[in-house]
Amino acid sequence: MLNSAINGTMNVLRACKKNPQLKRVVLTSSSSTVRIKSEADLPPNASLDETSWSSIEFCESLQIWYAVAKILAEKAAWEFARENKIDLVTVIPTFVVGPNLSPELSPTASDVLGLLQGATEKFTVYGRMGYVHIDDVASCHILAYETPGAEGRYICNSAVVNNNDLVAMLAARFPYPVPKSFPNIYGEQTYDFNTSKARALGLEFKGVEEMFDDAVDSLRGHGHLPKSEIMPRTLI
């Protein structure tokens, strides 16, 4: 996984280097490059911004290889961009939720479907999470590419929600066997994301309920969930 992530990223950047007409490269990274740290390195109520990097050593100790791959790939991209004078911008989305274009389930759509069917394994591991609508992720990429002064990293996140608040919202809105609660395996995490940099591009984030409404509509439309009514919306 590690070599594939790094080599795939570097192959794209090497191809970009060969095209002198290319103005800017926008790379999709992940919030796993920002938020995974030991309790000692993540103080209460921390507001994580684009200067924050996850601890590779801590990720390795927990065997979170996806995060390790994303960290190494993004850092390699920044080093290559500096050495080769490439105008690089990275977009750092949190957990992406929304409609799935293909009837085949994406990994995140599969996780959401599992949660709505009562599965707890994936979200227990996730703990407190940031969530963002797929439409906002797409918009952030476009704004990062088209805005002349865009530079560096951009965290793309609508809200940070703990698992128990999330399932309470889902249970109130959808008639599915959503888990009632989750064990607190990470302690009282209280971090948030500072998205002022992305908002300065003109990005306005959709709410958590809207992204899950759209995800459920998509899952129903593709036949993965039975159809039924959505309860009235109360904003998170």
Backbone as CSV, one residue per row, in Angstrom:
resi,resn,N_x,N_y,N_z,CA_x,CA_y,CA_z,C_x,C_y,C_z
1,MET,0.820,-1.206,0.000,0.000,0.000,0.000,0.859,1.263,0.000
2,LEU,1.930,1.249,0.797,2.760,2.443,0.919,3.420,2.787,-0.410
3,ASN,4.068,1.802,-1.026,4.753,2.058,-2.293,3.780,2.451,-3.396
4,SER,2.615,1.807,-3.417,1.623,2.122,-4.451,1.153,3.562,-4.338
5,ALA,0.897,4.011,-3.102,0.420,5.384,-2.899,1.477,6.399,-3.306
6,ILE,2.704,6.162,-2.878,3.782,7.108,-3.183,4.102,7.100,-4.675
7,ASN,4.273,5.902,-5.236,4.640,5.810,-6.651,3.542,6.358,-7.557
8,GLY,2.287,6.093,-7.211,1.184,6.611,-8.015,1.174,8.128,-8.038
9,THR,1.372,8.731,-6.871,1.415,10.196,-6.784,2.595,10.758,-7.559
10,MET,3.754,10.140,-7.388,4.951,10.649,-8.047,4.881,10.484,-9.559
11,ASN,4.275,9.416,-10.035,4.136,9.225,-11.481,3.299,10.342,-12.104
12,VAL,2.242,10.742,-11.408,1.411,11.840,-11.908,2.213,13.140,-11.944
13,LEU,2.958,13.420,-10.879,3.728,14.665,-10.830,4.854,14.677,-11.863
14,ARG,5.468,13.530,-12.097,6.514,13.469,-13.134,5.921,13.757,-14.510
15,ALA,4.707,13.241,-14.746,4.036,13.523,-16.016,3.697,15.008,-16.123
16,CYS,3.296,15.604,-15.009,2.980,17.037,-15.006,4.217,17.875,-15.312
17,LYS,5.344,17.440,-14.797,6.592,18.174,-15.023,6.940,18.242,-16.507
18,LYS,6.535,17.240,-17.266,6.858,17.192,-18.687,5.992,18.141,-19.517
19,ASN,4.963,18.709,-18.907,4.053,19.597,-19.634,4.256,21.032,-19.160
20,PRO,5.021,21.828,-19.882,5.319,23.204,-19.445,4.099,24.117,-19.452
21,GLN,3.030,23.714,-20.142,1.822,24.535,-20.190,0.946,24.354,-18.950
22,LEU,1.253,23.371,-18.154,0.454,23.106,-16.958,0.633,24.242,-15.955
23,LYS,-0.479,24.793,-15.468,-0.411,25.946,-14.569,-0.386,25.541,-13.094
24,ARG,-1.126,24.516,-12.746,-1.224,24.155,-11.327,-1.660,22.702,-11.209
25,VAL,-1.198,22.037,-10.158,-1.618,20.674,-9.843,-2.393,20.708,-8.529
26,VAL,-3.602,20.155,-8.544,-4.401,20.035,-7.324,-4.462,18.557,-6.956
27,LEU,-3.912,18.231,-5.811,-3.785,16.844,-5.357,-4.767,16.575,-4.223
28,THR,-5.485,15.464,-4.310,-6.387,15.064,-3.228,-5.610,14.300,-2.172
29,SER,-5.596,14.835,-0.971,-4.965,14.156,0.153,-6.065,13.626,1.073
30,SER,-5.871,13.667,2.372,-6.843,13.107,3.317,-6.641,13.733,4.684
31,SER,-7.733,13.852,5.442,-7.608,14.373,6.809,-6.830,13.428,7.703
32,SER,-6.624,12.195,7.248,-5.789,11.271,8.023,-4.341,11.750,8.069
33,THR,-3.979,12.703,7.226,-2.631,13.286,7.272,-2.524,14.385,8.320
34,VAL,-3.650,14.750,8.929,-3.704,15.911,9.823,-4.032,15.547,11.264
35,ARG,-4.936,14.585,11.486,-5.614,14.461,12.777,-5.185,13.292,13.662
36,ILE,-4.344,12.392,13.176,-4.047,11.181,13.952,-2.772,11.391,14.755
37,LYS,-2.965,11.632,16.046,-1.846,11.922,16.941,-2.113,11.279,18.292
38,SER,-1.058,11.136,19.067,-1.226,10.633,20.427,-1.954,11.672,21.262
39,GLU,-2.508,11.235,22.382,-3.233,12.153,23.262,-2.340,13.301,23.723
40,ALA,-1.055,13.010,23.922,-0.122,14.051,24.367,0.076,15.130,23.310
41,ASP,-0.053,14.745,22.038,0.151,15.698,20.943,-1.150,16.309,20.432
42,LEU,-2.280,15.908,21.031,-3.581,16.418,20.606,-4.318,16.951,21.833
43,PRO,-4.015,18.176,22.243,-4.596,18.729,23.466,-6.105,18.905,23.342
44,PRO,-6.815,19.001,24.468,-8.269,19.199,24.436,-8.648,20.436,23.629
45,ASN,-9.717,20.282,22.846,-10.264,21.386,22.047,-9.272,21.931,21.021
46,ALA,-8.357,21.080,20.564,-7.402,21.505,19.541,-8.139,21.877,18.259
47,SER,-7.699,22.958,17.633,-8.233,23.369,16.340,-7.160,23.090,15.294
48,LEU,-7.352,22.035,14.539,-6.334,21.582,13.594,-6.453,22.355,12.284
49,ASP,-5.334,22.933,11.862,-5.326,23.641,10.588,-4.331,22.985,9.640
50,GLU,-4.036,23.676,8.547,-3.208,23.081,7.494,-1.758,22.881,7.897
51,THR,-1.327,23.450,9.003,0.048,23.234,9.463,0.198,21.919,10.222
52,SER,-0.916,21.288,10.548,-0.888,20.062,11.354,-0.604,18.838,10.488
53,TRP,0.250,17.958,11.014,0.525,16.678,10.363,0.332,15.551,11.377
54,SER,-0.270,14.466,10.927,-0.394,13.283,11.777,0.980,12.707,12.075
55,SER,1.060,11.972,13.165,2.312,11.324,13.554,2.442,9.977,12.843
56,ILE,3.474,9.849,12.012,3.695,8.575,11.326,3.942,7.467,12.336
57,GLU,4.723,7.755,13.366,5.041,6.741,14.376,3.778,6.272,15.090
58,PHE,2.889,7.210,15.419,1.648,6.845,16.107,0.749,6.031,15.182
59,CYS,0.659,6.420,13.912,-0.130,5.656,12.941,0.413,4.238,12.785
60,GLU,1.731,4.117,12.741,2.342,2.792,12.619,2.054,1.943,13.847
61,SER,2.065,2.563,15.027,1.801,1.807,16.256,0.379,1.263,16.279
62,LEU,-0.550,1.969,15.619,-1.942,1.526,15.530,-2.222,0.752,14.245
63,GLN,-1.194,0.599,13.415,-1.294,-0.093,12.131,-2.336,0.558,11.210
64,ILE,-2.355,1.883,11.213,-3.249,2.621,10.311,-2.457,2.923,9.041
65,TRP,-2.317,1.919,8.199,-1.417,2.014,7.053,-1.940,2.970,5.992
66,TYR,-3.257,3.101,5.886,-3.820,4.069,4.934,-3.303,5.466,5.251
67,ALA,-3.332,5.835,6.531,-2.859,7.163,6.927,-1.370,7.319,6.650
68,VAL,-0.591,6.290,6.967,0.850,6.351,6.710,1.102,6.579,5.218
69,ALA,0.368,5.849,4.377,0.537,5.991,2.930,0.192,7.401,2.467
70,LYS,-0.893,7.945,2.991,-1.311,9.293,2.601,-0.309,10.354,3.062
71,ILE,0.215,10.200,4.274,1.206,11.158,4.787,2.460,11.141,3.919
72,LEU,2.988,9.946,3.686,4.218,9.824,2.904,4.022,10.316,1.475
73,ALA,2.854,10.013,0.886,2.591,10.438,-0.489,2.496,11.955,-0.587
74,GLU,1.798,12.584,0.364,1.671,14.045,0.283,3.010,14.732,0.546
75,LYS,3.762,14.233,1.514,5.061,14.854,1.793,6.014,14.688,0.610
76,ALA,5.961,13.526,-0.038,6.790,13.322,-1.229,6.369,14.275,-2.347
77,ALA,5.069,14.511,-2.464,4.568,15.432,-3.486,5.065,16.851,-3.238
78,TRP,5.031,17.287,-1.975,5.515,18.635,-1.667,7.016,18.784,-1.941
79,GLU,7.768,17.755,-1.615,9.211,17.812,-1.874,9.487,17.885,-3.374
80,PHE,8.793,17.057,-4.148,8.980,17.053,-5.600,8.557,18.393,-6.198
81,ALA,7.448,18.946,-5.709,6.955,20.224,-6.234,7.950,21.349,-5.967
82,ARG,8.535,21.351,-4.777,9.527,22.392,-4.459,10.763,22.265,-5.340
83,GLU,11.221,21.035,-5.509,12.437,20.815,-6.290,12.245,21.137,-7.768
84,ASN,11.023,20.969,-8.257,10.768,21.126,-9.690,9.897,22.337,-10.023
85,LYS,9.705,23.200,-9.007,8.965,24.456,-9.199,7.578,24.221,-9.800
86,ILE,6.875,23.245,-9.242,5.496,22.966,-9.637,4.556,23.673,-8.662
87,ASP,3.566,24.366,-9.194,2.559,25.040,-8.365,1.573,23.978,-7.872
88,LEU,1.814,23.474,-6.679,1.012,22.387,-6.114,0.079,22.921,-5.034
89,VAL,-1.158,22.453,-5.063,-2.131,22.711,-4.001,-2.724,21.364,-3.603
90,THR,-2.893,21.137,-2.299,-3.512,19.885,-1.861,-4.828,20.172,-1.157
91,VAL,-5.826,19.344,-1.463,-7.134,19.407,-0.809,-7.216,18.246,0.169
92,ILE,-7.610,18.554,1.405,-7.587,17.571,2.490,-9.012,17.349,2.986
93,PRO,-9.767,16.455,2.338,-11.138,16.208,2.786,-11.176,15.300,4.013
94,THR,-12.225,15.487,4.806,-12.492,14.565,5.901,-13.297,13.395,5.328
95,PHE,-14.122,12.727,6.125,-14.891,11.574,5.647,-15.948,12.071,4.665
96,VAL,-15.859,11.608,3.423,-16.695,12.144,2.346,-18.010,11.369,2.261
97,VAL,-19.121,12.111,2.342,-20.456,11.514,2.318,-21.281,12.216,1.251
98,GLY,-22.179,11.462,0.618,-23.053,12.056,-0.385,-23.479,11.009,-1.391
99,PRO,-24.051,11.438,-2.511,-24.527,10.478,-3.505,-23.384,9.749,-4.190
100,ASN,-23.640,8.495,-4.534,-22.674,7.655,-5.229,-23.113,7.554,-6.686
101,LEU,-22.302,8.033,-7.621,-22.706,8.029,-9.023,-22.868,6.613,-9.559
102,SER,-21.988,5.729,-9.169,-22.017,4.359,-9.667,-22.873,3.479,-8.762
103,PRO,-23.556,2.492,-9.329,-24.270,1.530,-8.478,-23.320,0.680,-7.644
104,GLU,-22.056,0.608,-8.078,-21.052,-0.085,-7.280,-20.669,0.789,-6.094
105,LEU,-20.609,0.191,-4.918,-20.356,0.960,-3.707,-18.901,1.401,-3.608
106,SER,-18.696,2.690,-3.350,-17.366,3.169,-2.992,-17.074,2.730,-1.561
107,PRO,-15.809,2.776,-1.126,-15.509,2.371,0.260,-16.294,3.161,1.300
108,THR,-16.411,4.479,1.128,-17.141,5.264,2.125,-18.641,4.988,2.059
109,ALA,-19.184,4.818,0.853,-20.604,4.477,0.729,-20.885,3.126,1.373
110,SER,-19.957,2.196,1.217,-20.095,0.887,1.856,-20.094,1.016,3.374
111,ASP,-19.244,1.902,3.894,-19.203,2.121,5.346,-20.518,2.712,5.845
112,VAL,-21.060,3.687,5.114,-22.332,4.304,5.507,-23.457,3.278,5.448
113,LEU,-23.483,2.470,4.395,-24.493,1.417,4.278,-24.401,0.457,5.457
114,GLY,-23.186,0.049,5.801,-23.012,-0.849,6.938,-23.538,-0.246,8.221
115,LEU,-23.280,1.044,8.430,-23.761,1.722,9.636,-25.285,1.721,9.686
116,LEU,-25.923,1.990,8.560,-27.383,2.010,8.505,-27.978,0.619,8.686
117,GLN,-27.174,-0.409,8.457,-27.625,-1.789,8.642,-27.226,-2.363,9.998
118,GLY,-26.630,-1.520,10.855,-26.319,-1.940,12.213,-24.881,-2.321,12.474
119,ALA,-24.018,-2.250,11.458,-22.611,-2.601,11.660,-21.915,-1.525,12.490
120,THR,-20.991,-1.949,13.323,-20.299,-0.998,14.204,-18.783,-0.983,14.022
121,GLU,-18.231,-1.985,13.355,-16.773,-2.156,13.333,-16.054,-0.934,12.770
122,LYS,-16.441,-0.484,11.586,-15.712,0.605,10.933,-15.798,1.899,11.735
123,PHE,-16.987,2.276,12.154,-17.141,3.565,12.821,-16.609,3.547,14.248
124,THR,-16.536,2.375,14.868,-15.879,2.287,16.171,-14.410,2.660,16.029
125,VAL,-13.788,2.195,14.971,-12.385,2.525,14.706,-12.244,4.007,14.367
126,TYR,-13.207,4.557,13.634,-13.106,5.954,13.226,-13.198,6.906,14.415
127,GLY,-14.029,6.589,15.407,-14.180,7.473,16.561,-14.800,8.803,16.161
128,ARG,-14.338,9.873,16.761,-14.811,11.223,16.416,-14.258,11.583,15.040
129,MET,-15.145,12.039,14.159,-14.742,12.226,12.762,-15.259,13.534,12.194
130,GLY,-14.508,14.053,11.236,-14.993,15.155,10.425,-15.735,14.601,9.219
131,TYR,-16.765,15.313,8.774,-17.575,14.877,7.636,-17.729,16.023,6.645
132,VAL,-17.779,15.666,5.358,-17.924,16.685,4.318,-18.711,16.095,3.153
133,HIS,-19.527,16.931,2.526,-20.332,16.513,1.378,-19.433,16.410,0.149
134,ILE,-19.675,15.394,-0.668,-18.878,15.191,-1.877,-18.947,16.410,-2.799
135,ASP,-20.087,17.100,-2.830,-20.198,18.306,-3.660,-19.204,19.378,-3.213
136,ASP,-19.024,19.503,-1.895,-18.098,20.510,-1.375,-16.647,20.142,-1.674
137,VAL,-16.357,18.855,-1.682,-15.005,18.418,-2.036,-14.714,18.769,-3.496
138,ALA,-15.683,18.521,-4.366,-15.513,18.871,-5.781,-15.329,20.378,-5.947
139,SER,-16.159,21.155,-5.244,-16.056,22.617,-5.337,-14.711,23.120,-4.838
140,CYS,-14.210,22.504,-3.771,-12.922,22.923,-3.220,-11.798,22.696,-4.223
141,HIS,-11.841,21.577,-4.932,-10.827,21.320,-5.958,-10.876,22.384,-7.059
142,ILE,-12.089,22.723,-7.492,-12.232,23.718,-8.562,-11.734,25.083,-8.100
143,LEU,-12.136,25.480,-6.893,-11.708,26.775,-6.368,-10.196,26.821,-6.166
144,ALA,-9.628,25.715,-5.690,-8.180,25.670,-5.476,-7.422,25.773,-6.792
145,TYR,-8.015,25.271,-7.857,-7.375,25.346,-9.170,-7.552,26.721,-9.813
146,GLU,-8.750,27.294,-9.681,-9.072,28.508,-10.429,-8.704,29.802,-9.708
147,THR,-8.563,29.770,-8.395,-8.256,30.989,-7.647,-6.772,31.308,-7.780
148,PRO,-6.414,32.447,-8.349,-4.994,32.750,-8.600,-4.118,32.670,-7.356
149,GLY,-4.609,33.141,-6.234,-3.782,33.177,-5.029,-3.818,31.924,-4.188
150,ALA,-4.494,30.885,-4.642,-4.565,29.648,-3.863,-3.176,29.038,-3.720
151,GLU,-2.863,28.562,-2.520,-1.547,27.957,-2.300,-1.594,27.046,-1.081
152,GLY,-0.720,26.054,-1.077,-0.574,25.188,0.084,-1.678,24.154,0.225
153,ARG,-2.027,23.884,1.469,-3.008,22.854,1.802,-4.353,23.508,2.144
154,TYR,-5.452,22.753,1.895,-6.797,23.233,2.225,-7.595,22.115,2.888
155,ILE,-7.938,22.309,4.161,-8.788,21.346,4.854,-10.228,21.559,4.407
156,CYS,-10.882,20.474,4.021,-12.247,20.513,3.500,-13.140,19.720,4.450
157,ASN,-13.882,20.419,5.316,-14.662,19.761,6.364,-15.882,20.594,6.724
158,SER,-17.016,19.926,6.881,-18.245,20.604,7.278,-18.404,20.646,8.786
159,ALA,-18.256,19.490,9.446,-18.444,19.422,10.900,-17.727,18.201,11.441
160,VAL,-17.314,18.292,12.694,-16.735,17.149,13.396,-17.797,16.622,14.355
161,VAL,-18.095,15.326,14.264,-19.193,14.732,15.023,-18.705,13.448,15.675
162,ASN,-19.062,13.230,16.939,-18.710,11.947,17.539,-19.750,10.899,17.152
163,ASN,-19.376,9.652,17.276,-20.218,8.565,16.786,-21.606,8.548,17.409
164,ASN,-21.694,8.783,18.708,-22.986,8.686,19.375,-23.945,9.783,18.915
165,ASP,-23.430,10.983,18.677,-24.279,12.044,18.123,-24.700,11.712,16.693
166,LEU,-23.785,11.104,15.937,-24.097,10.746,14.556,-25.222,9.719,14.490
167,VAL,-25.114,8.636,15.271,-26.147,7.595,15.187,-27.476,8.081,15.754
168,ALA,-27.440,9.000,16.719,-28.692,9.572,17.227,-29.401,10.349,16.122
169,MET,-28.630,11.103,15.345,-29.209,11.843,14.230,-29.767,10.893,13.179
170,LEU,-29.008,9.855,12.829,-29.450,8.913,11.806,-30.687,8.146,12.252
171,ALA,-30.722,7.730,13.516,-31.870,6.980,14.031,-33.135,7.831,14.024
172,ALA,-32.975,9.139,14.237,-34.129,10.039,14.237,-34.647,10.302,12.830
173,ARG,-33.810,10.048,11.823,-34.175,10.401,10.450,-34.547,9.209,9.581
174,PHE,-33.989,8.047,9.883,-34.170,6.912,8.986,-34.639,5.672,9.757
175,PRO,-35.545,4.894,9.168,-36.097,3.711,9.850,-35.242,2.465,9.646
176,TYR,-33.971,2.579,9.957,-33.050,1.463,9.776,-32.428,1.090,11.122
177,PRO,-31.872,-0.110,11.232,-31.322,-0.579,12.521,-29.961,0.035,12.849
178,VAL,-29.937,1.344,12.963,-28.698,2.063,13.271,-28.245,1.699,14.686
179,PRO,-26.944,1.489,14.912,-26.469,1.197,16.278,-26.911,2.285,17.253
180,LYS,-27.199,1.883,18.478,-27.667,2.843,19.484,-26.515,3.637,20.089
181,SER,-25.340,3.035,20.172,-24.194,3.737,20.758,-22.916,3.016,20.372
182,PHE,-21.788,3.661,20.659,-20.472,3.104,20.366,-19.602,3.152,21.614
183,PRO,-18.704,2.183,21.759,-17.738,2.271,22.859,-16.773,3.419,22.625
184,ASN,-16.314,4.018,23.686,-15.403,5.162,23.601,-13.968,4.658,23.734
185,ILE,-13.389,4.212,22.625,-12.068,3.583,22.687,-10.933,4.596,22.582
186,TYR,-11.246,5.840,22.216,-10.197,6.845,22.048,-10.193,7.897,23.150
187,GLY,-11.025,7.724,24.187,-11.117,8.760,25.202,-11.964,9.917,24.696
188,GLU,-11.917,11.015,25.400,-12.743,12.175,25.057,-12.015,13.069,24.057
189,GLN,-12.085,12.702,22.788,-11.486,13.533,21.749,-12.352,14.773,21.517
190,THR,-11.737,15.926,21.494,-12.498,17.170,21.340,-11.925,18.070,20.253
191,TYR,-11.113,17.513,19.368,-10.507,18.338,18.329,-11.557,18.827,17.327
192,ASP,-11.216,19.873,16.625,-12.028,20.377,15.524,-11.080,20.746,14.387
193,PHE,-11.643,21.081,13.237,-10.839,21.523,12.098,-11.090,23.003,11.828
194,ASN,-10.023,23.725,11.576,-10.120,25.126,11.180,-10.210,25.176,9.654
195,THR,-11.366,25.549,9.154,-11.575,25.566,7.700,-11.610,26.986,7.138
196,SER,-11.060,27.936,7.879,-11.113,29.331,7.434,-10.396,29.532,6.101
197,LYS,-9.363,28.745,5.853,-8.616,28.915,4.609,-9.467,28.505,3.404
198,ALA,-10.182,27.378,3.521,-11.064,26.947,2.430,-12.241,27.903,2.271
199,ARG,-12.779,28.387,3.388,-13.898,29.332,3.318,-13.473,30.641,2.653
200,ALA,-12.214,31.002,2.823,-11.714,32.229,2.196,-11.709,32.126,0.672
201,LEU,-11.716,30.904,0.143,-11.827,30.710,-1.304,-13.250,30.947,-1.792
202,GLY,-14.206,31.017,-0.852,-15.614,31.171,-1.211,-16.429,29.917,-0.994
203,LEU,-15.840,28.904,-0.366,-16.531,27.636,-0.158,-17.497,27.737,1.018
204,GLU,-18.741,27.300,0.796,-19.749,27.207,1.846,-20.147,25.742,1.983
205,PHE,-20.031,25.213,3.191,-20.207,23.778,3.396,-21.664,23.402,3.658
206,LYS,-22.083,22.301,3.057,-23.396,21.726,3.345,-23.356,21.020,4.700
207,GLY,-24.528,20.878,5.325,-24.596,20.299,6.657,-24.531,18.782,6.662
208,VAL,-24.354,18.226,7.857,-24.230,16.778,8.017,-25.516,16.071,7.607
209,GLU,-26.662,16.607,7.992,-27.919,15.951,7.640,-28.120,15.909,6.132
210,GLU,-27.780,16.986,5.444,-27.955,17.012,3.995,-27.075,15.977,3.316
211,MET,-25.832,15.841,3.776,-24.947,14.874,3.116,-25.429,13.441,3.329
212,PHE,-25.949,13.137,4.536,-26.451,11.783,4.776,-27.792,11.555,4.084
213,ASP,-28.642,12.594,3.984,-29.866,12.468,3.194,-29.529,12.096,1.755
214,ASP,-28.554,12.788,1.186,-28.172,12.525,-0.201,-27.553,11.140,-0.349
215,ALA,-26.776,10.728,0.651,-26.179,9.391,0.603,-27.251,8.316,0.656
216,VAL,-28.226,8.490,1.543,-29.300,7.502,1.673,-30.158,7.473,0.413
217,ASP,-30.480,8.640,-0.139,-31.233,8.679,-1.400,-30.502,7.898,-2.489
218,SER,-29.192,8.053,-2.542,-28.393,7.355,-3.543,-28.394,5.848,-3.295
219,LEU,-28.222,5.447,-2.043,-28.233,4.021,-1.708,-29.584,3.395,-2.040
220,ARG,-30.658,4.139,-1.797,-31.988,3.647,-2.158,-32.139,3.564,-3.673
221,GLY,-31.682,4.597,-4.360,-31.812,4.630,-5.805,-31.079,3.499,-6.499
222,HIS,-29.963,3.069,-5.906,-29.187,1.965,-6.483,-29.617,0.608,-5.929
223,GLY,-30.672,0.599,-5.109,-31.217,-0.664,-4.623,-30.512,-1.263,-3.426
224,HIS,-29.648,-0.495,-2.765,-28.932,-1.021,-1.601,-29.731,-0.888,-0.311
225,LEU,-30.729,0.009,-0.297,-31.585,0.208,0.870,-33.038,0.268,0.425
226,PRO,-33.970,-0.221,1.251,-35.392,-0.055,0.932,-35.801,1.404,1.054
227,LYS,-36.780,1.809,0.254,-37.210,3.200,0.264,-38.207,3.453,1.393
228,SER,-38.134,4.658,1.965,-39.096,5.102,2.974,-38.918,6.593,3.160
229,GLU,-39.722,7.182,4.017,-39.700,8.623,4.198,-38.523,9.063,5.070
230,ILE,-38.044,10.296,4.825,-37.036,10.928,5.672,-37.754,11.817,6.675
231,MET,-37.341,11.763,7.916,-37.944,12.581,8.958,-37.531,14.041,8.779
232,PRO,-38.265,14.991,9.394,-37.906,16.413,9.270,-36.484,16.684,9.724
233,ARG,-35.864,17.670,9.112,-34.457,17.980,9.355,-34.279,18.888,10.566
234,THR,-33.335,18.539,11.428,-32.888,19.419,12.512,-31.392,19.545,12.371
235,LEU,-30.901,20.724,12.176,-29.518,20.935,11.762,-28.516,20.511,12.812
236,ILE,-27.401,19.901,12.323,-26.218,19.625,13.148,-25.106,20.507,12.616
